[in-house]
Amino acid sequence: EHKRKEAEQQWKEQLQRTKRELADLAAQEALERRLFEERKRENVEIAQRKEAMRLEQREAERQQELKQQAIAAQQRREEEERAAERARVKKLQEEEEAEEEQRRRDEDSALWWSEVRENRRKWQQELEVEASEKRRHDEESEQLASAVRRRCEA
């Protein structure tokens, strides 16, 4: 009877130890599961941050490209304006040279002198109007370029 009770006691103690070990293993497994889930969440957050940074970089590159395109377009417009101005000046010079030749031929004609003065006055007015329009266009172009730069910098 004593041995049976002692064996039963040992069996109960072994059962308690086994239960404690199982509970410890369950707790360990739950902890490992929580750590795994936490690492998984952290990895997802890291991937999301990397993607956000990649998108920001792509947007910055796109903005830089737009800025460069705007600058190139502005430079092309300015060169076209300079070329047009050179062509106008050349045309005026050619017209003045032709006028000079005509004047030499018709120096005695008072009518010719009157026409020359009138044409010069008109050309001067046209040049002043063109110069005024060019200044206005240059100011508008500069304001546009400035707005594009501010937008790109924003």
Buried (B, 14 or more C-beta within 10 A) or exposed (E): EEEEEEEEEEEEEEEEEEEEEEEEEEEEEEEEEEEEEEEEEEEEEEEEEEEEEEEEEEEEEEBEEEBEEBBEBBEEBBEEBEEEEEEBEEEBEEEEEEBEEBEEEBEEEEEBEEBBEEEEEEBEEEEEEEEEEBEEEEEEBEEBBEEBBEEBEE
